[in-house]
Amino acid sequence: MRLPNFLIIGAPKSGTTSLFYYLGQHPDIYFPARKELHYFSYPYLKESSKGPGDVDTLSNLCKNTEEYEAYYDEVKKESAVGEISPSYLHYYNVADIIKSKLGLVKIVVVLRNPVEKAYSQYMHMVRDQRETMGFYDALLAENERKEKGWGGIWSYSGSSLYADGIEKYHSVFGKDNVKIILFEDMVDNTNTVVSELFSYLDVDSAIKSK
């Protein structure tokens, strides 16, 4: 059985859905049909699922090894096999578990301007009718929500602090195996960023996504 040899992690609301679409068009790249499995972070997510709607989100995630491996049953000749789960950056201690399960895989970290990311994340929760506070009050409530066991998705500012997570992945996988890309660059120079990712993943970079 072939499991992922690269992972895309990063900040919420930073363009991972777009990457799933762009990279998934390449004939040498395989993604499972479900974009976010969150298999390695599932124990952490399960422990912090007491916020409004957290349990419903948890029910859609990959819970065990058998389920995770089943998502890759259909891998054929693709040379790059991937998973996209942004939460692996926020719960960065999973880096050691990932390496023990998958080996020295390549990591792609997608980041976004922290302030814009935090507000976009907040608005996502408002649109889902889960967030009822104003943005400022929600920021002030983060520590209390965390203590009550609310999920990381409620940590608008806390999940915008990237340094510790990046340092952890550098230490576990080595800097050469961790590529950082910015949401803003993806928006402004999509073809360039996607071509660089193709090269990083050792697939034909001349192929263009639509």
Rosetta constraint file for C-alpha pairs under 8 A:
AtomPair CA 1 CA 69 HARMONIC 7.87 0.50
AtomPair CA 1 CA 72 HARMONIC 7.67 0.50
AtomPair CA 1 CA 73 HARMONIC 7.16 0.50
AtomPair CA 2 CA 72 HARMONIC 6.81 0.50
AtomPair CA 2 CA 73 HARMONIC 7.92 0.50
AtomPair CA 2 CA 75 HARMONIC 6.93 0.50
AtomPair CA 2 CA 81 HARMONIC 7.89 0.50
AtomPair CA 3 CA 69 HARMONIC 6.98 0.50
AtomPair CA 3 CA 72 HARMONIC 6.30 0.50
AtomPair CA 3 CA 81 HARMONIC 6.77 0.50
AtomPair CA 3 CA 102 HARMONIC 7.03 0.50
AtomPair CA 4 CA 80 HARMONIC 7.59 0.50
AtomPair CA 4 CA 81 HARMONIC 4.62 0.50
AtomPair CA 4 CA 82 HARMONIC 4.77 0.50
AtomPair CA 4 CA 83 HARMONIC 6.32 0.50
AtomPair CA 4 CA 102 HARMONIC 6.93 0.50
AtomPair CA 4 CA 105 HARMONIC 7.56 0.50
AtomPair CA 5 CA 80 HARMONIC 6.39 0.50
AtomPair CA 5 CA 81 HARMONIC 5.45 0.50
AtomPair CA 5 CA 82 HARMONIC 6.19 0.50
AtomPair CA 5 CA 102 HARMONIC 7.05 0.50
AtomPair CA 5 CA 104 HARMONIC 7.85 0.50
AtomPair CA 5 CA 105 HARMONIC 4.75 0.50
AtomPair CA 5 CA 106 HARMONIC 6.30 0.50
AtomPair CA 6 CA 80 HARMONIC 7.06 0.50
AtomPair CA 6 CA 81 HARMONIC 6.34 0.50
AtomPair CA 6 CA 82 HARMONIC 4.95 0.50
AtomPair CA 6 CA 83 HARMONIC 6.77 0.50
AtomPair CA 6 CA 105 HARMONIC 5.14 0.50
AtomPair CA 6 CA 106 HARMONIC 4.45 0.50
AtomPair CA 6 CA 107 HARMONIC 5.68 0.50
AtomPair CA 6 CA 108 HARMONIC 7.52 0.50
AtomPair CA 6 CA 201 HARMONIC 7.80 0.50
AtomPair CA 7 CA 82 HARMONIC 5.53 0.50
AtomPair CA 7 CA 83 HARMONIC 4.95 0.50
AtomPair CA 7 CA 84 HARMONIC 5.84 0.50
AtomPair CA 7 CA 85 HARMONIC 7.51 0.50
AtomPair CA 7 CA 105 HARMONIC 7.31 0.50
AtomPair CA 7 CA 106 HARMONIC 6.39 0.50
AtomPair CA 7 CA 107 HARMONIC 5.04 0.50
AtomPair CA 7 CA 108 HARMONIC 6.14 0.50
AtomPair CA 8 CA 16 HARMONIC 7.64 0.50
AtomPair CA 8 CA 82 HARMONIC 7.50 0.50
AtomPair CA 8 CA 83 HARMONIC 6.24 0.50
AtomPair CA 8 CA 84 HARMONIC 4.61 0.50
AtomPair CA 8 CA 85 HARMONIC 6.32 0.50
AtomPair CA 8 CA 86 HARMONIC 6.88 0.50
AtomPair CA 8 CA 107 HARMONIC 6.03 0.50
AtomPair CA 8 CA 108 HARMONIC 4.65 0.50
AtomPair CA 8 CA 109 HARMONIC 5.98 0.50
AtomPair CA 8 CA 110 HARMONIC 7.33 0.50
AtomPair CA 9 CA 84 HARMONIC 6.10 0.50
AtomPair CA 9 CA 85 HARMONIC 5.32 0.50
AtomPair CA 9 CA 86 HARMONIC 4.07 0.50
AtomPair CA 9 CA 87 HARMONIC 6.67 0.50
AtomPair CA 9 CA 88 HARMONIC 5.72 0.50
AtomPair CA 9 CA 89 HARMONIC 5.80 0.50
AtomPair CA 9 CA 107 HARMONIC 7.32 0.50
AtomPair CA 9 CA 108 HARMONIC 6.16 0.50
AtomPair CA 9 CA 109 HARMONIC 5.05 0.50
AtomPair CA 9 CA 110 HARMONIC 6.35 0.50
AtomPair CA 10 CA 14 HARMONIC 7.43 0.50
AtomPair CA 10 CA 85 HARMONIC 7.74 0.50
AtomPair CA 10 CA 86 HARMONIC 4.52 0.50
AtomPair CA 10 CA 87 HARMONIC 6.83 0.50
AtomPair CA 10 CA 88 HARMONIC 7.09 0.50
AtomPair CA 10 CA 89 HARMONIC 5.23 0.50
AtomPair CA 10 CA 90 HARMONIC 7.58 0.50
AtomPair CA 10 CA 108 HARMONIC 7.92 0.50
AtomPair CA 10 CA 109 HARMONIC 4.94 0.50
AtomPair CA 10 CA 110 HARMONIC 4.60 0.50
AtomPair CA 10 CA 111 HARMONIC 5.84 0.50
AtomPair CA 11 CA 86 HARMONIC 5.95 0.50
AtomPair CA 11 CA 87 HARMONIC 7.51 0.50
AtomPair CA 11 CA 89 HARMONIC 7.03 0.50
AtomPair CA 11 CA 90 HARMONIC 7.54 0.50
AtomPair CA 11 CA 110 HARMONIC 6.37 0.50
AtomPair CA 11 CA 111 HARMONIC 5.52 0.50
AtomPair CA 11 CA 112 HARMONIC 6.89 0.50
AtomPair CA 11 CA 117 HARMONIC 7.61 0.50
AtomPair CA 11 CA 159 HARMONIC 6.93 0.50
AtomPair CA 11 CA 160 HARMONIC 6.97 0.50
AtomPair CA 12 CA 86 HARMONIC 6.27 0.50
AtomPair CA 12 CA 87 HARMONIC 7.74 0.50
AtomPair CA 12 CA 117 HARMONIC 7.17 0.50
AtomPair CA 12 CA 121 HARMONIC 6.62 0.50
AtomPair CA 12 CA 153 HARMONIC 7.88 0.50
AtomPair CA 13 CA 117 HARMONIC 6.25 0.50
AtomPair CA 13 CA 120 HARMONIC 6.50 0.50
AtomPair CA 13 CA 121 HARMONIC 6.07 0.50
AtomPair CA 14 CA 110 HARMONIC 6.42 0.50
AtomPair CA 14 CA 111 HARMONIC 6.11 0.50
AtomPair CA 14 CA 112 HARMONIC 5.61 0.50
AtomPair CA 14 CA 117 HARMONIC 6.99 0.50
AtomPair CA 14 CA 182 HARMONIC 7.98 0.50
AtomPair CA 14 CA 183 HARMONIC 5.43 0.50
AtomPair CA 15 CA 19 HARMONIC 6.46 0.50
AtomPair CA 15 CA 110 HARMONIC 7.55 0.50
AtomPair CA 15 CA 183 HARMONIC 6.07 0.50
AtomPair CA 15 CA 186 HARMONIC 7.84 0.50
AtomPair CA 16 CA 20 HARMONIC 6.15 0.50
AtomPair CA 16 CA 84 HARMONIC 7.21 0.50
AtomPair CA 16 CA 86 HARMONIC 7.62 0.50
AtomPair CA 16 CA 110 HARMONIC 7.31 0.50
AtomPair CA 17 CA 21 HARMONIC 6.47 0.50
AtomPair CA 17 CA 35 HARMONIC 7.62 0.50
AtomPair CA 18 CA 22 HARMONIC 6.11 0.50
AtomPair CA 19 CA 23 HARMONIC 5.67 0.50
AtomPair CA 19 CA 24 HARMONIC 7.72 0.50
AtomPair CA 20 CA 24 HARMONIC 5.61 0.50
AtomPair CA 20 CA 31 HARMONIC 7.74 0.50
AtomPair CA 20 CA 35 HARMONIC 6.95 0.50
AtomPair CA 20 CA 84 HARMONIC 7.43 0.50
AtomPair CA 21 CA 25 HARMONIC 6.62 0.50
AtomPair CA 22 CA 26 HARMONIC 7.73 0.50
AtomPair CA 22 CA 194 HARMONIC 7.28 0.50
AtomPair CA 22 CA 209 HARMONIC 5.55 0.50
AtomPair CA 22 CA 210 HARMONIC 7.10 0.50
AtomPair CA 23 CA 29 HARMONIC 6.85 0.50
AtomPair CA 23 CA 194 HARMONIC 7.26 0.50
AtomPair CA 23 CA 198 HARMONIC 7.82 0.50
AtomPair CA 23 CA 209 HARMONIC 7.34 0.50
AtomPair CA 24 CA 29 HARMONIC 6.12 0.50
AtomPair CA 24 CA 30 HARMONIC 6.53 0.50
AtomPair CA 24 CA 31 HARMONIC 6.36 0.50
AtomPair CA 25 CA 29 HARMONIC 7.61 0.50
AtomPair CA 25 CA 209 HARMONIC 6.34 0.50
AtomPair CA 26 CA 207 HARMONIC 7.20 0.50
AtomPair CA 26 CA 209 HARMONIC 7.33 0.50
AtomPair CA 27 CA 78 HARMONIC 6.94 0.50
AtomPair CA 28 CA 77 HARMONIC 7.30 0.50
AtomPair CA 28 CA 78 HARMONIC 4.29 0.50
AtomPair CA 28 CA 79 HARMONIC 5.51 0.50
AtomPair CA 28 CA 80 HARMONIC 6.14 0.50
AtomPair CA 28 CA 203 HARMONIC 6.42 0.50
AtomPair CA 29 CA 78 HARMONIC 5.42 0.50
AtomPair CA 29 CA 79 HARMONIC 6.45 0.50
AtomPair CA 29 CA 80 HARMONIC 4.73 0.50
AtomPair CA 29 CA 81 HARMONIC 5.82 0.50
AtomPair CA 29 CA 82 HARMONIC 7.31 0.50
AtomPair CA 29 CA 203 HARMONIC 7.81 0.50
AtomPair CA 30 CA 75 HARMONIC 6.67 0.50
AtomPair CA 30 CA 78 HARMONIC 6.00 0.50
AtomPair CA 30 CA 80 HARMONIC 6.27 0.50
AtomPair CA 30 CA 81 HARMONIC 4.78 0.50
AtomPair CA 30 CA 82 HARMONIC 6.08 0.50
AtomPair CA 31 CA 35 HARMONIC 7.50 0.50
AtomPair CA 31 CA 81 HARMONIC 6.34 0.50
AtomPair CA 31 CA 82 HARMONIC 5.35 0.50
AtomPair CA 31 CA 83 HARMONIC 6.27 0.50
AtomPair CA 32 CA 71 HARMONIC 5.63 0.50
AtomPair CA 32 CA 72 HARMONIC 6.44 0.50
AtomPair CA 32 CA 82 HARMONIC 7.93 0.50
AtomPair CA 32 CA 83 HARMONIC 7.45 0.50
AtomPair CA 33 CA 71 HARMONIC 7.78 0.50
AtomPair CA 35 CA 83 HARMONIC 7.30 0.50
AtomPair CA 35 CA 84 HARMONIC 6.01 0.50
AtomPair CA 35 CA 85 HARMONIC 7.56 0.50
AtomPair CA 36 CA 61 HARMONIC 7.61 0.50
AtomPair CA 36 CA 83 HARMONIC 7.25 0.50
AtomPair CA 36 CA 84 HARMONIC 5.42 0.50
AtomPair CA 36 CA 85 HARMONIC 4.86 0.50
AtomPair CA 36 CA 86 HARMONIC 7.73 0.50
AtomPair CA 37 CA 61 HARMONIC 5.47 0.50
AtomPair CA 37 CA 62 HARMONIC 5.17 0.50
AtomPair CA 37 CA 68 HARMONIC 7.70 0.50
AtomPair CA 37 CA 83 HARMONIC 7.52 0.50
AtomPair CA 37 CA 84 HARMONIC 7.32 0.50
AtomPair CA 37 CA 85 HARMONIC 6.16 0.50
AtomPair CA 38 CA 42 HARMONIC 5.78 0.50
AtomPair CA 38 CA 61 HARMONIC 6.18 0.50
AtomPair CA 38 CA 62 HARMONIC 6.26 0.50
AtomPair CA 38 CA 85 HARMONIC 5.28 0.50
AtomPair CA 38 CA 86 HARMONIC 7.88 0.50
AtomPair CA 38 CA 87 HARMONIC 6.74 0.50
AtomPair CA 38 CA 88 HARMONIC 7.39 0.50
AtomPair CA 39 CA 61 HARMONIC 7.00 0.50
AtomPair CA 39 CA 62 HARMONIC 4.97 0.50
AtomPair CA 39 CA 63 HARMONIC 6.10 0.50
AtomPair CA 39 CA 64 HARMONIC 7.09 0.50
AtomPair CA 39 CA 68 HARMONIC 6.82 0.50
AtomPair CA 40 CA 88 HARMONIC 7.41 0.50
AtomPair CA 40 CA 94 HARMONIC 6.21 0.50
AtomPair CA 40 CA 97 HARMONIC 7.21 0.50
AtomPair CA 40 CA 98 HARMONIC 6.85 0.50
AtomPair CA 41 CA 45 HARMONIC 6.19 0.50
AtomPair CA 41 CA 87 HARMONIC 6.78 0.50
AtomPair CA 41 CA 88 HARMONIC 6.22 0.50
AtomPair CA 41 CA 91 HARMONIC 6.52 0.50
AtomPair CA 41 CA 94 HARMONIC 6.42 0.50
AtomPair CA 42 CA 46 HARMONIC 5.91 0.50
AtomPair CA 42 CA 61 HARMONIC 7.31 0.50
AtomPair CA 42 CA 62 HARMONIC 7.22 0.50
AtomPair CA 42 CA 63 HARMONIC 6.44 0.50
AtomPair CA 43 CA 47 HARMONIC 6.32 0.50
AtomPair CA 44 CA 48 HARMONIC 6.52 0.50
AtomPair CA 44 CA 91 HARMONIC 7.29 0.50
AtomPair CA 45 CA 49 HARMONIC 6.28 0.50
AtomPair CA 45 CA 58 HARMONIC 7.21 0.50
AtomPair CA 45 CA 151 HARMONIC 6.47 0.50
AtomPair CA 45 CA 152 HARMONIC 7.61 0.50
AtomPair CA 46 CA 58 HARMONIC 6.83 0.50
AtomPair CA 47 CA 149 HARMONIC 7.09 0.50
AtomPair CA 48 CA 146 HARMONIC 7.87 0.50
AtomPair CA 48 CA 149 HARMONIC 4.51 0.50
AtomPair CA 48 CA 150 HARMONIC 5.14 0.50
AtomPair CA 48 CA 151 HARMONIC 4.64 0.50
AtomPair CA 48 CA 152 HARMONIC 7.35 0.50
AtomPair CA 49 CA 54 HARMONIC 4.78 0.50
AtomPair CA 49 CA 55 HARMONIC 5.63 0.50
AtomPair CA 49 CA 58 HARMONIC 7.35 0.50
AtomPair CA 49 CA 149 HARMONIC 6.20 0.50
AtomPair CA 49 CA 150 HARMONIC 5.39 0.50
AtomPair CA 49 CA 151 HARMONIC 5.12 0.50
AtomPair CA 50 CA 54 HARMONIC 6.10 0.50
AtomPair CA 50 CA 55 HARMONIC 7.05 0.50
AtomPair CA 50 CA 148 HARMONIC 7.14 0.50
AtomPair CA 50 CA 149 HARMONIC 5.31 0.50
AtomPair CA 50 CA 150 HARMONIC 4.78 0.50
AtomPair CA 50 CA 151 HARMONIC 6.91 0.50
AtomPair CA 51 CA 55 HARMONIC 7.90 0.50
AtomPair CA 51 CA 145 HARMONIC 7.73 0.50
AtomPair CA 51 CA 149 HARMONIC 7.05 0.50
AtomPair CA 51 CA 150 HARMONIC 4.33 0.50
AtomPair CA 51 CA 151 HARMONIC 6.33 0.50
AtomPair CA 52 CA 130 HARMONIC 5.95 0.50
AtomPair CA 53 CA 57 HARMONIC 6.52 0.50
AtomPair CA 53 CA 130 HARMONIC 6.76 0.50
AtomPair CA 54 CA 58 HARMONIC 6.19 0.50
AtomPair CA 54 CA 150 HARMONIC 7.45 0.50
AtomPair CA 54 CA 151 HARMONIC 6.53 0.50
AtomPair CA 55 CA 59 HARMONIC 6.31 0.50
AtomPair CA 56 CA 60 HARMONIC 7.17 0.50
AtomPair CA 57 CA 61 HARMONIC 7.21 0.50
AtomPair CA 62 CA 67 HARMONIC 6.36 0.50
AtomPair CA 62 CA 68 HARMONIC 6.15 0.50
AtomPair CA 63 CA 67 HARMONIC 6.90 0.50
AtomPair CA 63 CA 68 HARMONIC 7.63 0.50
AtomPair CA 64 CA 68 HARMONIC 6.28 0.50
AtomPair CA 65 CA 69 HARMONIC 6.09 0.50
AtomPair CA 66 CA 70 HARMONIC 6.15 0.50
AtomPair CA 67 CA 71 HARMONIC 6.76 0.50
AtomPair CA 68 CA 72 HARMONIC 7.49 0.50
AtomPair CA 69 CA 73 HARMONIC 6.84 0.50
AtomPair CA 75 CA 81 HARMONIC 7.69 0.50
AtomPair CA 79 CA 203 HARMONIC 7.45 0.50
AtomPair CA 80 CA 201 HARMONIC 6.45 0.50
AtomPair CA 80 CA 202 HARMONIC 7.69 0.50
AtomPair CA 80 CA 203 HARMONIC 7.39 0.50
AtomPair CA 86 CA 90 HARMONIC 7.67 0.50
AtomPair CA 87 CA 91 HARMONIC 6.08 0.50
AtomPair CA 88 CA 92 HARMONIC 5.52 0.50
AtomPair CA 88 CA 94 HARMONIC 6.56 0.50
AtomPair CA 88 CA 95 HARMONIC 7.54 0.50
AtomPair CA 89 CA 109 HARMONIC 7.81 0.50
AtomPair CA 89 CA 162 HARMONIC 7.73 0.50
AtomPair CA 89 CA 165 HARMONIC 5.57 0.50
AtomPair CA 89 CA 166 HARMONIC 7.51 0.50
AtomPair CA 90 CA 152 HARMONIC 7.60 0.50
AtomPair CA 90 CA 159 HARMONIC 6.00 0.50
AtomPair CA 90 CA 162 HARMONIC 7.89 0.50
AtomPair CA 90 CA 165 HARMONIC 6.70 0.50
AtomPair CA 91 CA 165 HARMONIC 7.81 0.50
AtomPair CA 92 CA 165 HARMONIC 5.19 0.50
AtomPair CA 92 CA 168 HARMONIC 6.69 0.50
AtomPair CA 92 CA 169 HARMONIC 7.46 0.50
AtomPair CA 93 CA 97 HARMONIC 7.80 0.50
AtomPair CA 93 CA 168 HARMONIC 7.48 0.50
AtomPair CA 94 CA 98 HARMONIC 6.08 0.50
AtomPair CA 95 CA 99 HARMONIC 6.29 0.50
AtomPair CA 95 CA 168 HARMONIC 7.23 0.50
AtomPair CA 95 CA 169 HARMONIC 6.22 0.50
AtomPair CA 95 CA 172 HARMONIC 6.68 0.50
AtomPair CA 96 CA 100 HARMONIC 6.27 0.50
AtomPair CA 96 CA 172 HARMONIC 6.61 0.50
AtomPair CA 97 CA 101 HARMONIC 6.22 0.50
AtomPair CA 98 CA 102 HARMONIC 5.74 0.50
AtomPair CA 98 CA 103 HARMONIC 7.21 0.50
AtomPair CA 99 CA 103 HARMONIC 4.48 0.50
AtomPair CA 99 CA 104 HARMONIC 5.88 0.50
AtomPair CA 99 CA 105 HARMONIC 7.23 0.50
AtomPair CA 99 CA 172 HARMONIC 7.58 0.50
AtomPair CA 99 CA 173 HARMONIC 7.67 0.50
AtomPair CA 104 CA 173 HARMONIC 6.15 0.50
AtomPair CA 104 CA 177 HARMONIC 7.92 0.50
AtomPair CA 105 CA 173 HARMONIC 7.47 0.50
AtomPair CA 105 CA 177 HARMONIC 7.19 0.50
AtomPair CA 106 CA 173 HARMONIC 7.75 0.50
AtomPair CA 106 CA 177 HARMONIC 4.89 0.50
AtomPair CA 106 CA 178 HARMONIC 6.19 0.50
AtomPair CA 106 CA 179 HARMONIC 7.97 0.50
AtomPair CA 106 CA 201 HARMONIC 7.80 0.50
AtomPair CA 107 CA 177 HARMONIC 5.98 0.50
AtomPair CA 107 CA 178 HARMONIC 4.68 0.50
AtomPair CA 107 CA 179 HARMONIC 6.22 0.50
AtomPair CA 108 CA 178 HARMONIC 5.84 0.50
AtomPair CA 108 CA 179 HARMONIC 4.85 0.50
AtomPair CA 108 CA 180 HARMONIC 5.89 0.50
AtomPair CA 108 CA 181 HARMONIC 7.36 0.50
AtomPair CA 109 CA 178 HARMONIC 7.12 0.50
AtomPair CA 109 CA 179 HARMONIC 6.11 0.50
AtomPair CA 109 CA 180 HARMONIC 4.71 0.50
AtomPair CA 109 CA 181 HARMONIC 6.22 0.50
AtomPair CA 110 CA 180 HARMONIC 6.01 0.50
AtomPair CA 110 CA 181 HARMONIC 5.08 0.50
AtomPair CA 110 CA 182 HARMONIC 5.69 0.50
AtomPair CA 110 CA 183 HARMONIC 6.58 0.50
AtomPair CA 111 CA 180 HARMONIC 7.34 0.50
AtomPair CA 111 CA 181 HARMONIC 6.38 0.50
AtomPair CA 111 CA 182 HARMONIC 4.96 0.50
AtomPair CA 111 CA 183 HARMONIC 5.94 0.50
AtomPair CA 112 CA 116 HARMONIC 7.32 0.50
AtomPair CA 112 CA 117 HARMONIC 5.89 0.50
AtomPair CA 112 CA 182 HARMONIC 5.73 0.50
AtomPair CA 112 CA 183 HARMONIC 5.09 0.50
AtomPair CA 112 CA 184 HARMONIC 6.76 0.50
AtomPair CA 113 CA 117 HARMONIC 5.91 0.50
AtomPair CA 113 CA 183 HARMONIC 7.94 0.50
AtomPair CA 113 CA 184 HARMONIC 7.89 0.50
AtomPair CA 114 CA 118 HARMONIC 6.02 0.50
AtomPair CA 114 CA 157 HARMONIC 7.62 0.50
AtomPair CA 114 CA 160 HARMONIC 5.00 0.50
AtomPair CA 114 CA 161 HARMONIC 7.41 0.50
AtomPair CA 115 CA 119 HARMONIC 6.39 0.50
AtomPair CA 115 CA 157 HARMONIC 7.80 0.50
AtomPair CA 115 CA 160 HARMONIC 7.60 0.50
AtomPair CA 116 CA 120 HARMONIC 6.08 0.50
AtomPair CA 117 CA 121 HARMONIC 6.03 0.50
AtomPair CA 117 CA 156 HARMONIC 7.92 0.50
AtomPair CA 117 CA 160 HARMONIC 7.10 0.50
AtomPair CA 118 CA 122 HARMONIC 6.21 0.50
AtomPair CA 118 CA 156 HARMONIC 4.67 0.50
AtomPair CA 118 CA 157 HARMONIC 5.76 0.50
AtomPair CA 118 CA 159 HARMONIC 7.87 0.50
AtomPair CA 118 CA 160 HARMONIC 6.52 0.50
AtomPair CA 119 CA 123 HARMONIC 6.14 0.50
AtomPair CA 119 CA 135 HARMONIC 7.47 0.50
AtomPair CA 119 CA 156 HARMONIC 7.27 0.50
AtomPair CA 120 CA 124 HARMONIC 6.15 0.50
AtomPair CA 121 CA 125 HARMONIC 6.57 0.50
AtomPair CA 121 CA 153 HARMONIC 7.65 0.50
AtomPair CA 121 CA 156 HARMONIC 6.40 0.50
AtomPair CA 122 CA 126 HARMONIC 6.35 0.50
AtomPair CA 122 CA 131 HARMONIC 7.50 0.50
AtomPair CA 122 CA 135 HARMONIC 6.93 0.50
AtomPair CA 122 CA 154 HARMONIC 7.73 0.50
AtomPair CA 122 CA 156 HARMONIC 6.48 0.50
AtomPair CA 123 CA 127 HARMONIC 6.09 0.50
AtomPair CA 124 CA 128 HARMONIC 6.32 0.50
AtomPair CA 125 CA 129 HARMONIC 6.30 0.50
AtomPair CA 125 CA 130 HARMONIC 5.43 0.50
AtomPair CA 125 CA 131 HARMONIC 5.24 0.50
AtomPair CA 126 CA 130 HARMONIC 5.91 0.50
AtomPair CA 126 CA 131 HARMONIC 4.74 0.50
AtomPair CA 126 CA 132 HARMONIC 6.78 0.50
AtomPair CA 133 CA 137 HARMONIC 6.04 0.50
AtomPair CA 133 CA 138 HARMONIC 5.57 0.50
AtomPair CA 134 CA 138 HARMONIC 6.02 0.50
AtomPair CA 135 CA 139 HARMONIC 6.27 0.50
AtomPair CA 136 CA 140 HARMONIC 6.47 0.50
AtomPair CA 137 CA 141 HARMONIC 6.18 0.50
AtomPair CA 138 CA 142 HARMONIC 6.41 0.50
AtomPair CA 139 CA 155 HARMONIC 7.87 0.50
AtomPair CA 139 CA 156 HARMONIC 6.82 0.50
AtomPair CA 139 CA 157 HARMONIC 6.84 0.50
AtomPair CA 141 CA 145 HARMONIC 6.07 0.50
AtomPair CA 142 CA 146 HARMONIC 6.10 0.50
AtomPair CA 142 CA 154 HARMONIC 7.01 0.50
AtomPair CA 142 CA 155 HARMONIC 5.85 0.50
AtomPair CA 142 CA 156 HARMONIC 7.69 0.50
AtomPair CA 142 CA 158 HARMONIC 7.98 0.50
AtomPair CA 143 CA 147 HARMONIC 6.25 0.50
AtomPair CA 144 CA 148 HARMONIC 6.31 0.50
AtomPair CA 145 CA 149 HARMONIC 6.42 0.50
AtomPair CA 145 CA 150 HARMONIC 5.38 0.50
AtomPair CA 145 CA 154 HARMONIC 7.73 0.50
AtomPair CA 146 CA 150 HARMONIC 5.31 0.50
AtomPair CA 146 CA 151 HARMONIC 7.23 0.50
AtomPair CA 146 CA 152 HARMONIC 7.84 0.50
AtomPair CA 146 CA 155 HARMONIC 7.76 0.50
AtomPair CA 150 CA 154 HARMONIC 6.85 0.50
AtomPair CA 151 CA 155 HARMONIC 7.60 0.50
AtomPair CA 152 CA 159 HARMONIC 7.22 0.50
AtomPair CA 153 CA 159 HARMONIC 7.85 0.50
AtomPair CA 155 CA 159 HARMONIC 5.62 0.50
AtomPair CA 156 CA 160 HARMONIC 6.69 0.50
AtomPair CA 157 CA 161 HARMONIC 7.11 0.50
AtomPair CA 162 CA 166 HARMONIC 6.25 0.50
AtomPair CA 163 CA 167 HARMONIC 6.10 0.50
AtomPair CA 164 CA 168 HARMONIC 6.17 0.50
AtomPair CA 165 CA 169 HARMONIC 6.41 0.50
AtomPair CA 166 CA 170 HARMONIC 6.13 0.50
AtomPair CA 167 CA 171 HARMONIC 6.17 0.50
AtomPair CA 168 CA 172 HARMONIC 6.25 0.50
AtomPair CA 169 CA 173 HARMONIC 5.71 0.50
AtomPair CA 169 CA 174 HARMONIC 7.16 0.50
AtomPair CA 169 CA 175 HARMONIC 7.98 0.50
AtomPair CA 169 CA 178 HARMONIC 7.13 0.50
AtomPair CA 170 CA 174 HARMONIC 4.62 0.50
AtomPair CA 170 CA 175 HARMONIC 4.89 0.50
AtomPair CA 170 CA 177 HARMONIC 7.83 0.50
AtomPair CA 170 CA 178 HARMONIC 6.56 0.50
AtomPair CA 171 CA 175 HARMONIC 7.61 0.50
AtomPair CA 173 CA 177 HARMONIC 5.86 0.50
AtomPair CA 173 CA 178 HARMONIC 7.03 0.50
AtomPair CA 174 CA 178 HARMONIC 6.79 0.50
AtomPair CA 175 CA 179 HARMONIC 7.74 0.50
AtomPair CA 181 CA 185 HARMONIC 7.35 0.50
AtomPair CA 181 CA 186 HARMONIC 7.79 0.50
AtomPair CA 181 CA 193 HARMONIC 7.72 0.50
AtomPair CA 182 CA 186 HARMONIC 6.44 0.50
AtomPair CA 183 CA 187 HARMONIC 6.36 0.50
AtomPair CA 184 CA 188 HARMONIC 6.25 0.50
AtomPair CA 185 CA 189 HARMONIC 5.47 0.50
AtomPair CA 185 CA 190 HARMONIC 7.01 0.50
AtomPair CA 185 CA 193 HARMONIC 7.10 0.50
AtomPair CA 186 CA 190 HARMONIC 4.56 0.50
AtomPair CA 186 CA 193 HARMONIC 5.99 0.50
AtomPair CA 186 CA 194 HARMONIC 7.94 0.50
AtomPair CA 189 CA 193 HARMONIC 6.29 0.50
AtomPair CA 190 CA 194 HARMONIC 6.11 0.50
AtomPair CA 191 CA 195 HARMONIC 5.99 0.50
AtomPair CA 191 CA 208 HARMONIC 7.43 0.50
AtomPair CA 191 CA 209 HARMONIC 7.62 0.50
AtomPair CA 192 CA 196 HARMONIC 6.17 0.50
AtomPair CA 193 CA 197 HARMONIC 6.26 0.50
AtomPair CA 194 CA 198 HARMONIC 6.23 0.50
AtomPair CA 194 CA 209 HARMONIC 7.87 0.50
AtomPair CA 195 CA 199 HARMONIC 6.38 0.50
AtomPair CA 195 CA 205 HARMONIC 5.11 0.50
AtomPair CA 195 CA 206 HARMONIC 7.26 0.50
AtomPair CA 195 CA 207 HARMONIC 7.97 0.50
AtomPair CA 195 CA 208 HARMONIC 7.64 0.50
AtomPair CA 196 CA 200 HARMONIC 6.15 0.50
AtomPair CA 196 CA 205 HARMONIC 7.23 0.50
AtomPair CA 197 CA 201 HARMONIC 6.10 0.50
AtomPair CA 197 CA 205 HARMONIC 7.99 0.50
AtomPair CA 198 CA 202 HARMONIC 6.19 0.50
AtomPair CA 198 CA 203 HARMONIC 5.28 0.50
AtomPair CA 198 CA 204 HARMONIC 6.36 0.50
AtomPair CA 198 CA 205 HARMONIC 4.96 0.50
AtomPair CA 199 CA 203 HARMONIC 5.91 0.50
AtomPair CA 199 CA 204 HARMONIC 6.83 0.50
AtomPair CA 199 CA 205 HARMONIC 5.47 0.50
